[in-house]
Amino acid sequence: MPDLFHSRIDLSLADVDLQVALDGNAEKRITGRRQAFASIPDYQERRQRAHTVRADVVANLDRYLEQFVQRVQENGFIVHRAADAAQAVQMILEIIRQNQGKLVAKSKTMVSEEINLNHLLEAAGLRVVETDLGEFIVQIRGEKPSHIITPAVHLRRGQVGQTFHEKLGVPLTDSIPEMTAVARKMLREVFLSADIGLSGVNFGVVETGTVCVMTNEGNGRMVTTVPPVHIALMGIERMVPTLDDLALMMSLLPRSATGQKMTVYASLLHGPRRADERDGPTQRHLVLVDNGRSALRTSPLAEILYCIRCGACLNACPIFREIGGHAYVDGKGAGGTYPGPIGSVLSPALFGQAEFGHLARASSLCGACKEACPVDIDLPKLLLRVRAGGTQIETRHTPAHVPGYLDVGLRLFAWVAKSPWRYHTAQKLVGIFSRVVAPSSSWIKLPGMTGWGYSKDFPRPALRPFHEQWSARDKQASQEPVGVRDLPEVEPDSGSIPSAPKLLTSVAERLARFDVELSALDGKFTCCKQTELAEKIWALLQERKITGIMAWEAGSLPAGLLACLREKGIRIVHDPNPQVEAGLTGALAGVAETATLVLPGGPGRPLTASLLPQVHIAVLKAEDIVPDMLTALKLPEVRQSAATALISGPSRTADIEMTLTLGVHGPREVHVFCLVD
């Protein structure tokens, strides 16, 4: 490995704060992931389906991309195709200049890190502000993200407090809620004054031309809703064929990434605001970035394109958990974009074997990354291919840098291994030979040019293949009587295998499940009759000392509701107003299994009413609660609206020391009033 990589590893291992931070992240992420997947006993089946979907997309990328571009354009997006990083940056610069933009509000996008977008936009005289809390912290520190999901995972609260004190001029504190409040206040001004909102894309849906952006803090919704121009930056492989496939990915990505059944927000974008809508950007641009992906499709590492960027492999990897993301550097000591097992394959594949090939050797090949991957990418296999120099299709049996004697030996082994008879004969001969040279040892010393025998020993070859030994043992066992004493004395732990979820076939069952799930998300659920609704909402506003609300228009809410609230002295506005403390919306549907509200935009339904205020009040009919996300995404209004927000509880973050904090950029409180007969 390059000396600089070794040096960074040594520094990471000696950093006490880093070790504490990484341990805390791994423990909480792994525990949360395990608990989240316990609710879907068919996880392995979903995982294999997801693998098949991603494999299909990568294998047929050109066809899917053509269909996706056509449908996105029909929806009103302006599409730009970038062959490489330089072209992508130039395209984005041109969009900003055409709209006379000066301030860019960004939500998290790893593609922007990949193409070094921030630095190049700033060099062009633009102000670029990262709005994800973790990204904001590392940006003002002048660092790169150290994790693809939790960018500031390497920092402890005291370090963040010191950074805010030095860079932002605020009083020194180690209170995470106080630091989050500082970021919220500063970034709220950025959202409201930004000329350009720039986001990544989690998934593009081919059949509907949907652009899906998932986030927890609300900054993803902010940058795609508030600024007049939205630019979405997407790697060309990040597609799924159908909305059904999107529902599948939504059941896997949040559980793997953050241990949630569903992210707080998912924005389903179909185009710019329409003439009769009160909010949303007037332009939506989609920049599709290749940057080596097309070439990667035809390489031995093509499977790495299946990745959905959940970060689970980082949390599971024993190497990443010791050295952190900033240790993954190239041969010159510059940090890479993607750390951990995924980065150890993707970085050499996209940016060069010579520069990043050494990263693949920082792996125990224990298989924890493959086990954690929600789309079943065989990362150990790909890491071995990188180690062998297999970032490009090879015509040789062995890479060019392999010494001649080893090349001859490998070719001889390949010739022997191709024939079962030759292989079995050779195994027996080697087994006999080993017992002649080392009759009393189960290990063979092989000092010399291979290194075996100095730091490690070679196990003595068996005389018979494993399957022959196992067959003989199985045959012997089958001839022996089985008695009571041979049975296990302890019954299996039934709690270790999650039972199948109960089918939510009735309205009452779905309502009860929604209540339980929303409470787990720190939301409030109240059932009432329509005649009681206005009084209950007014009581909540009185308790919060709120005198004004931003609301959907009367035609999108229960009849008479707004009139009753006006009579009680509540001021009601419909246009986006960041000064109003509460927002009142209806809901097209609720998803029982995740307590998700489905809010389509449209005439009289400003999406900012569920985003800008501190308190979000939603009215939901009990009969509109559906069992799962798959059912919700099939609703026609979801496909027909310019934008639909999927909301699961209050805005939240855990970017500082994995400590949950509510109310980052979106509402701190979510109250759902469910109308029942």
Protein Blocks (a to p, Z undefined) as FASTA:
>chain_A
ZZklmmmmmmmmmmmklmmmmmmmmmmmmmmmmmmmmmmmklmmmmmmmmmmmmmmmmmm
mmmmmmmmmmmmmnopacdddfblmlmmmmmmmmmmmnopabdcddddfklmmnommmmm
mmnopacddfbfklmmmmmnopacfbfklmmlmpcfklmmmmmmmmnopacdfbfklmmm
mmmmmmmmmmmmpfbdcdddfbdcfklopacdddfkommmmmmmmpmbdcddddfklccf
blklmmmmmmmmmmmmnopabdfbdcddfbdcdfkbcbdcfbdcddddfehmlmmmmmmk
lmmmmpgolommmmmpmklmmnommlmccfkopacfbgcjklmmmmmmmnopklmmmmmm
mcghlommmmmpmnlpafklmmmmmmnopabccfbfbdfklcfklmmmmmmmmmmmmpmk
lmmmmmmmmmmmmmmmmmmbcbdcdedjkopojloccddddfbdfklmmmmmmmmmmmpc
cdfklpcfbdcdfklpccdddddfbfklmmmmmmmmmmmnopacddddfklmmmmmmmmm
mmnopabdcdddfklpcehklmmmmmnopacdfbdcfkbcbdcdddfbdcfklopacdde
dehiafklmmmpmbdcddddfklpcfblklmmmpmklmmpmbdcddedjaddfkeghiac
ehillcfbdcdddddZZ
